[in-house]
Amino acid sequence: MRQKRLWWWWLAGGVLATGGYFLLPHDGLAANALYNAVGLVSCLVIPLAVRLHRPERAAMWYWFAAGQTTWVLGDFVWEYYKYVLHQEPYPSAADFFYLSAYPMLVVGLIMLTRGRRRGSHLAGLVDPAIVAIGIGLVFWVFVMHPIAAGSTASTLERVIGVAYPAADALLLAMLARFFTSAGRRSASAWLLSAAAVLLLAADVAYSLVSLYSEADGGSLLDSGWLLSYVAWAAAALHPSMRWTGTTENQPGGARVGRSRLVLLAICSLLAPALLFVPGIGGNAVDRLAIAAGAVLLFVLVVLRMSGFVAQVQQQADQLEDLAMADDLTGLANRRRLEQGLTDGLAAGPLQVALLDLDDFKEVNDALGHAVGDRLLIAVAERLAAAAGPGALVARMGGDEFAVLLPGAGAAAADEVVARLAGSLRMSIHAGGHDLLIGVSIGVADGTGTADPVEVLRRADVAMYAAKTSGDTCRRHTAELDDTADEQARLGAELRTALDTGQFRMVYQPIVELPHGRLRAVEALVRWDHPERGLISPDRFIPAAEHNGLIIELGEWILRTACAQAVEWQADWGPRAPERTSVNVSARQLAQPGFAALVERVLDETGMPVGRLTVEVTETAVFGGGQALQTLNDLHDLGVRIALDDFGTGHSSLGLLQTVPVDVLKVDKSFVDNITMAGRHAVIATALIRVSEGLGLTAVAEGVETAEQAAELYRLGYQLAQGYHFGRPVAEPDFAAEVVVATP
């Protein structure tokens, strides 16, 4: 704390000492001793402050200290002349020291202002030049020229007399650069400015007094130099001196405020304004100086205006670049891609690949958006590297990217797409996690269109087809458009179907082997379209998934199936199905509130929680994340979990270690040829053994013949479903039994 207040004590003491000096007799020993003491101590304080605060730009302060010391040496030399030799020569060796101090102070001020500007370098030179020339003209007319033209003075006297105001003008130029630059200034910088201004004011006052008055100014002028000493040292003692001239600097230095404009305007008008002063302009030298100054000011103003224009253009270019770039990845954005598409379509053939990351939402849900952002950045880097030169890689938004290949044909595009897909096969390290991310790619060209939106639509249709079919890449064809149009029409009609009750539920029996007694049912939805008739789920479920209506439709299916199960229990008693299975989509599982919805539906319908089975596909839970959390929440409620179409996914056995499974539904593909000799029954046999070993219930799907049922029973299956036992109907026959003959 003491170190932080040191500058204040020094400043207060220096001001008091200056006041005391003003009260002492001007030529007395005490006054001169006090004057020299303040100057000498200020020279010592600056290097001590450098050691105390350890500034980032120490050399600047040493230059100030050197200038101060040289000036104080001039004081001592002058006093030697005056009090020892009893002479007051002009010029003298003291003037040599005084004038030698100016270059050191100027170097320090240059270092102070050097780091301030990161904007327009032109503005950093022109603005102070306008100020310096405008005020310099005033100096010339009222100070420098009268001194230089003095008839009684020798040539050396006139040179020395002009040198002081000229050096002051140089300091003025440095200060003008400081005050016309943008950015936050530290307290130390303001104190440095005050020290330079005090020195400038004292010098100018001395020159004016010497020129126009017989008095020498006395202690009043000396007080100006004394306060300058105090301000130099106070600037060094202030804690903000650590970063003065460095971190105080702000970008965008060319920004112009109102006060800066006023200062520049006044200085620009000083040259013509001098012509209105009585007695000015009658001298040829003054007229020439004023004319030259006016020309220089005009040129500088023109340069400054050109700087403004260049700055505006540069900022416009920067804004355009920002408007065309993605904030997160630095890639081109959708607007830039569309511009590239427009230019490319006008130039010739092109290819566009649209990429969508699979299961990216699950990464965000499970690991957080920060990890998701790092993943997107890493993906962007890989795609940019794999696309190669000449390609435009863009982020369309979210987890969707695009690659524009101008001038490329189908074969070249296929090679690039293969590289793009290959670049994402290796795991990506993001946020401390090694992540495997899949991708669906749609490729299209610009044949027959000049509309960039149409090209992107084609690529989007192909990408959606790849995602739906499970392929990595699909190329756009007219057939895909027909399918997409159908999906779009279905999606548009789904809302009406849901609102007007066009959906109905059917239930397929799940029976117990060998006697065929109905044990459970699987709830299935059908769309009874008023014009098209019955629409199968494999046509409208993908459309519902795509437009998001699967969430609302899924809730209706769940609620209807549970209410029906409760009604059957009341009507049929022991013959009613023990459990009802309801299929749940990946999009439903991804909803954080889905488990709570299931619990609410069970409470509202009165369905016992143990009678509900939720069926999910392996692909719906493969990515983990929110889907896995939802299944765990459902299992904790007491809802049974069934893996549908088991054995057809890419990590079936691995899922059994992470997903809370109760039931394995063995896919129909393993049942079709089960009665044939050889390897056809091996997988079905293995799956029943896995189920028994893990304590799970196995259900064989797609049983169509009595022979298949008998063989399944022989292998150990106790539950089965398929057309052999009953097709999906609105009201199954709970009393019927299909006896399976044992082999």
N, C-alpha and C positions, 0 to 999 in steps of 0.2 A: 504493500500500500504506500509506503514511504517513497518507493521508486516512482510510483505513478503520480505522486504529488510534488515531486522534486522540481519539475518544470514550473509549477505554479509559484513555489517559493522563490525560485530564481527570478521569474518574471516580476513578482511583487518587489523583491529586493532591488532589481535593476531599475524599476520605475522610481522607487524611492531614492536610489542613488542619483538618478538623473535629476530628480527634483532638487536634491541637495546640491548638486553641482550648479544648477540654475541659480540657487540662492547665494553661492559663494562668489567672492570677487573673481572676475574673469581671468585676470593675470596673476592671481595668487598661487603660491606653491601648493596649497591644499586642493584647490580646484584642479590643477594639472595632475597632482598625484592621484586624485579620485578618478579623473578621466582615464589615465593610463592604467590604473588598476582594473577598471571595468573592462577595458579593451583586452588586457592581458589575460584576465581570468576567463573571458569569453572564448579566447583562443584555446585555452586549456580544457574548457568544459566540453567542447565538441568531440575531441578524440576520446575523452573519458566516457562520454555518453555513448559513443560507438561501442566501446568495450562493455558498457552496461547493458545496452539493448540488443546488440549484435544484429544490425539491420541487414536486410537482403541486399541492399545496394550501398555497402560501406564506402566504396571509392568516392561516391558523390559527396559524402560528408567530409571526407579527407580533403577534397578540393575546396569545399567551403572553409574548412579550418585553415588551409594554406592561404586562401585569399584573405581571411581575417588576420592571420599572422603577418602577412606582408603589409597589410594596411597599418597594423599596429607598429610595425617597424618604421613605417613612414612617419607615424606620430613621434616616435622616439628620435628619429633623425631631425625632424622639424624642431623639436624642443631642444636638441643639442645646438642647432644653429641659434635658436632664440635665446636660450638661457646660459649657454656656455660661451658661444662665440659672439653673442649679442648682435646677431645678424638676422635679417628676414629676407633672404634672397628669393627672387622669383625669375625663372624657375630654379629649382635646387634638386639635390639628390633625393629629398623627401618626395618630390613629384614622381621620380622614377619608381619608388616603392608603391606609391598610391596607384599609379597607372598600371604597374605590374600586377596589382591585385585583381584588376578587372577581368583579364583573360581566365584566371582561375575561377572566379565567381561565375563567369559565363559558362565554362566547362561544367561546373556543378549544375547550373540551371538547364543546360542541354541534357544532362543525364536525368534531371528531374522530369523533363517533358518528353524525353525520348520514348518512354514506354507507355505514354498516356494514350496514344492513338493506335487503334487497330483497325480503324476504318480507312477513310480516304487520306492517303499520304499527301496529295495535292492540297487538300483543305488544311492540313497541318502546317503547310508552308505559306500558303496564300493569305490566310486569315491574319496571322501575326504580321505578315509583310504589309498588308493594308493598314493595320493599326500603326505599325512603326513608321511607315512613310508619311501617313497623315499627320501624326504628332511630330515626326521628325522635321517636317516642313515648318511647323510652328517653332521648333527649336532653332532651326536655321535662321528664320526671319528675325526672331527676337533675341537669340543668344549667340549662336555660332557665327553668323555673318557679321554682326557688330563687333565681336571680338576679333575676328579675322581681318576686319577692315580698319581696326584701330591704327591710326597714323603714328601715335607716339610709342607703340609697342614694337619691340624687335620681332624679327621673323620667328625666332625660337619661342618667344613669349606668346605670339599668336598661335603657333602650332600647339603648344602645351595648353593654351586657353581653349582651343577648339577640341583638343583631345578629350578633356573631361566630359563635356556635353555629348561628344560623339560616343564615348564609352557608355555614358548613361543611356544614350539612345539604343545602344546594343543591348543593355540590360532590359530596356523597355521592350525591345523586340522579343526577348526571351519571356518576359512576363506576359506580353500580349499572347504569345503562343500558349502559355499556361492557362490564361484566363479565357481564351477562346476555344480551348479544347473541352470536349465533353467528358463526363465521368465524375464520380464522387471524389472530392479532395479531402485528405486527412487534415486534422488540426495542425500537424507538423508542417504540412505543405502551406497552409494559410500563414503560419508564422514565418516560414521562409519568404513567402510573398511580401509579408509586412516588412521584413528586414530589407529586402531589395528595394521596396518602395520608399522606405525611410532614407536609405542611402541615396536613391535617385533624387528625392525631394531636397535633401540637404545639399547635394552637389549643385542642383539647378538653382536653388536659392542662393548659394554662395556665388555662382556665376552671375546671377542677376544683380545681386547686391554689389558685387565688384564692378559690374558694368555701369549701373545706373545710380550708385550711391557712394558716398565717401566713407560711410561706416563699414565695419567689417562683419557686422551681424552678431558679434559677441557670442555669449553663451547660448543664445537661442539656436544658432546653427549647430553649435557643438552638441546640443541636446539631441538633434536629429541623428547625428552619427553615433552618439552614445546609445540611443534607443535601438539603432540598427544592430550594434554589438549585442545588446541584450536579446533582441529577437532571433538573431542567428543561433545563439546558444540555447534559448528556450525551445526553438524548433528541434534541436538535437536532443534535448532532455525529454521532450514529450514522447510517451510510449508508442504513439502512432508512427514515429520515425522508422520503425522496423520495416514497414511496407510502403513508406512514402516513395513514390516514383515507380512502384511495381504493382502490387495487388490492388491498389486504389484504382487502377486503370479499368475502364469499362469498354466493352466492345461497342461498335457503332459510333465512333468518335465524330463522324461527320454530321451527326444530328445537330440541328440548329434551333436554339431557343429564341424567345423574343428579345431578351437582353443582349444576346450575341448579335442579332440582326441590327438592333439599335446602335451598338458600338461600331459595327462595320459600316453602317450607313453614315454615322457622324464622321468617322475618319475619312470616308470616301469624299465627303463634301467639304473637308477642311481646305483643300487646295483652292477651289473657287471662292470659298468664304473669305479667305485671306485678302482677296482683291477688293472686298468691301470695307476693309479696315483702313481708316484714313492714314495716309502717308506710306502705305504699302503698295508696291508695284511701280513706284517712280524710279526705282533703281533697276538698271538692266540686269544685274546679277540676280536680284530677287525675282524679277519677271521670268528669267530663264529657269530658276529653281522651281518656281511655282508651276510653270508650264511643263517642265520635265516631271514634276511630281504628279500633276494632273494626268499626263499621258501614262505614267507608270500605274497610277491608281485605276485608270480606265482599263488598261491591259489586265491588271490583276482581277478586277471585277469580272471581266469577260472570262478569264481563266476559271474564276470561282463559279461562274454560271455554268461553264462547260463541265466543271466538277460536279455541280448539282445534277446536270443532265445525265452524266455518266453514272452517278450514284443511283439516280432513279431507275435508269436502265438496268444497272446491276441488281438492284433490289427486285425489279420486275422479273428479271431472269431467275433470281433465287426463289421468288414466290412461285414462278411457273414450275421450277424444278420440284419445289415442295408439293405443289398441287399434283404433280405427276408421279410422286413417289409414295411408297407405302411407309408409314411411320415406323412400324415395328421392324421390318426386315430390310428396308432400304431398296427393295425391288421396285420395279414399275408397278403402278396401281392400275385399276380397271380403266380409268380414263386414258392413261398413257397407252395401254394395250389397244383400246379402241382406236386411238389416233394412229398407232402403228398398223392396225388392220386396214384402216382407210387408205393409208399411204401404200401399203403392200398390195391391196386389191387393185389399186390404180396402176401399179407397176408390173404386175404379172401374177403367176401362180404362187400360192402359199399354202402352208399347212398350220393348223392350230391343234395343240394338245391341251386338254383341260384335265386337271388332276384334282382328285378329292381324297383326303386322308381318311382311312377307315378307322372307326372307333376313337377318333380324336376327342370327342366329348367325354368319353370315359376317362381319358388321361386327365382332362381338366377337372372332372368330378372327383377323381381319386387322389390326385397329387397336387391340385391347385392350379390356378391360372398362371402363376409365375413359371412353373415347370412347363406348362403348355406353351407359353410364349417362347421359352428357350428352345423347345422342340421345334416350333415354327421357324425360328431363326436358323437352327441347324439344318432343317429341311430346305430352306431357301438357299443356303450356301451349297448344299449338295446338288440341288437342281441347277443352280447357276453354273456350277463346275461341269455337270454332265451335259448341259445343253450345248455347250461349245460356242465358238465365236459366231457372230452373225445372228444368234437367236435372242429374242427378247423374252425374258422371264419376268412374270408378273404375279403378284398376289392379288387375287380377286376379292378377298375378304374371308374372314374365318379361317377354315382349313382348306381353302380352295385356291389352287395355283393354275397358271396358264403359261404355255410356251408358244411363242409365235415364231414360225420358221419361214421367213420371206424367201421366195424363189425356190423353195424345196418341192420335190415331188414325193409321191407316196413311199417309194423305197427309202429315200433319205430320211423321211419322217419316221418310218418304222425303226430305222437304226437309232435315231435320237430317242425315240420312246423306249426302246429296249435299254438304252443307257440310263434314262431317267428312272425306269422301274428298278434296274439293277442297283442304282445308287442308294435306294431306300431299303434294300434287302438286309443290309447290315444294321445292327442295333445302333441307336443314336443315344449318346450320353447327354442327358439334360437334367440339370438340377440334382446331380448325385444319383440319377437313375439311368440304367441302360434299358432303353425302350425299343421295342420292335413295332413298327408302324406299317400297316398295309396301305395300298393305294389303288384307286380305281381311275383309269385313264380313258378319256374319250378323244378320238382324233377325227378331225374334219378338214375339208379343204374349201376353197372359195369358188368352186366351179358353179357357173351360172348365176352368180350374185355379186353385187357391188356393195352390199349392206353388211357392215361388220357385226351388227347385232344378229343377223341371220347365221353368220359363220359360228358365232359363239353359241347360238341356239342348237345348231347341229352338233357341235362338240359336247354340249350339255346333254343332249339326247343320247349320244353314244356313251358318255360317261355314266349316265344313269343306267343304261342297259348293262354296262360292265358291272356295276355295283349290284344290280338285281340278279344277274346270272352268276356272280361270283368270279367272273373273269378279271384279269388284271387290266386288260385293254380291249376296247372295241372301236372299230372304225365306223363312221356314220354311213348308213345306207338308207334308201327310200323306204325299205321295209321297217326300219327302226322308227321312221317318222309315223308310219301307219300305227305301229304299236304305241308310240308316244301319244298320238292323237286320241287313240282309244282310251289310254290311261287318263289323259286330260279330261275327256268327256265323262268318264266314270267318276273322276275326282270331283267334277263340277256337280254331278247328280247325287253324289253321296250325301251331301248336306240335306237335300230334299228327301232322300230315302230315309234318313235318320229321323227327320222331323215328322214325316207322314207315316211312319211305322211300316215301311216296306221290308224290313228285315224280320226273319223268323228263325227260331232255334229248332235244331234237330239233334237227336242223341243216338250215338252208336253204342251198343252193348259191349261190355267187357265181361267175359264169362270165365267161370272156373272149370278147369279140365279135371276129370274127363267127362263129367255129366252135363256140362254146358249150362249150369245155373248162372243167371245174371248176378254179377257181384257189383258192378259199377257201370257208369256210362261216361262217354266223352261228349261234352257239349260242343256242337258245331253250328256256325251261323250260315244262313242262306239268304240271298237277296232275291226277293220275288218282285222283279221289275214289272210295272204295269204294261209296258210296251214290249220289252225284250224278253220277258219271261224270266225263268230262273237263271241267275248269274252265279257261277261257281266262285268260291272264295279265292282260288288261285288267280282270278282276274281282278277282283275288286280290293282284296286285302293289300296288295302292293300299292295301289292308288291311295288307299286310306293311310298307309304308312308314309307315303310321300307328302301328302298334304296335311298330315297331323291329326286327321279325324279318327285315326285308330285309337287315340286316347279316349275320346267320347264313346266311340263304338265299343271299345273294350269294356268300359264301365257298364254299358247297357247289357252286353253279353254276360258279364259276371253277375250283375244283379238279377237278370232274368233266369239264369241257370240256378242260382241259389234259391230264388223264390220257387222255382219249379221243383227242386229237390225237397224243399220243406213241404210242398203240397203233396208230392208223391208219398212222403213219409206218413203224412196224415191219412192218405187214402189207402195205401197198400201195406202199411205196417212192416212186418218182417220181410215181405217180398220186395219192398222198395230198394233201390240201389243203395249200397252202403256208402258209396262215395261218388262224387261228381267231379270229373276233370274238366278244367277250363284252360284253353290255350291263351298264353300271354305273350305279347310281342316284345321285341327288344326295346322299342320306343316306350312302351309302358313301364318296363323295368327301369329304364333310365330316369323316370320321374321320381324325385326324392320322396314324394308323398304317397307312392302307390301302396305300400304296406299299410299305411293308415287308412287308405280308401278301402282296402280289402277288409280290414277290421270293422270299419263302419258299415259296410254292406252286410257282413255277417250278423252284426247286431241288429240292423234294421229288418232283415229278412227272417231272423231267428234260426239261421243255419248253424248247426254245431260246427265248430272250427275243424274238428277232426274228420269231417265228412267232405272237406274240400281238398282237391288236388290241383295244383297249378302246374301246367305243362309248359316247358320252355325248350327251345332248341339249343343245341350246343353253341351255335354261332352267336346267339343272343347274349351269352354269358362268357364267351371266350376272352373278351378284353378285360374282364373283371370290373373294377370301378364301382359305380353306383348300382349297376345291375346285380353284381354279387352281393352288395350290401343289402339291396332290397330282398333278395332271396334269403339271406340270413335273418332279416327282420321277419319275413313271413314264416320261416321255419321256427323262430322263437315264439310266434303266435300259436303254433301247433298245426299250421297248414302243411300238407305233404307236398314235396317237390318231385316232379317227374321230368327226366330228360327225354325229350321226344326225338324220334329218328336216331337213336343212339347208334354209334358206330360209323356214321357217315361224315363226321366232322374231322378237324385236323388235329385234335388233341384230346380225344375222348377219354382215354384212361387217365390222363393228367387232370381232367376236370373233376374226376371222382375224389381227388384229394383236396379240392378247394371249394367245390359247390356242395351245399348240404342236401344231398340226393337221398330220396326214399325209394323211387321207382325208376327202373330202366325200361324204356319202351324200345324194343329191338326193332330196327328198321325192316320194312317189308322186303327190301332187297336181299336180306339174309334168310328170308322165309320162302321165297319163291321156289328155289331149287333144293329145298331141304330134303325132299324124298329121293333125290338122285344120289347114287353111290359116289363115294370119293370125297373130295375136298369141300363139297358144297355145304355140308353140315358142320364143318370144323368151327367156323366162326360162331354159329348159333350155339354150338356146344360150349365153346370157350366163354361166351357171354353169360350163359346160365351158371357156369362155374364161378365166374367173377361175382355175379349177383349173390350167389349163395355164400361165397367167402366173405363178402362185405356186409351181409345181412340185409340186402336190398331185395325188393320185389321186382321180378322180371315180367314184362308183358310183351308177348309176341304180336306184332302188328301185321295186318294184311293177309290173314289166314283166309284162303278161298276154297279149300277142299278139305274133305274129311281125312284124306291121307296126310296132309300137312299137319292137321290137328293131332292125329294119332302119333306122328313122328315127334312133334314138339312135346307131347306128353311123355313119350318114351325118353326124351332127352332130359326131362325134369321140369319142363315149364308147367306152371299151374294156372296161369292166366293168359288169355288170348283175346284178340278182337279181329274182326274182318267180316267180309260179306258172307262167309260160311255161317256165321252166327247171327248175322242181322245187319241190314243196311241202316244208315242214319235215318231215323224217323222222328216225328214230333212226339209220339207216344209209344215207346217200346212195349212189347208183350212180356210183362214181368213173370208171367206164369209159364211161358214156353221154355223148353230145355232142348238142347241139341246134344244128344249123347255121342261121345267120341269112343269108337271101338278101340280098345287097347291093342297094340300090335302083338 
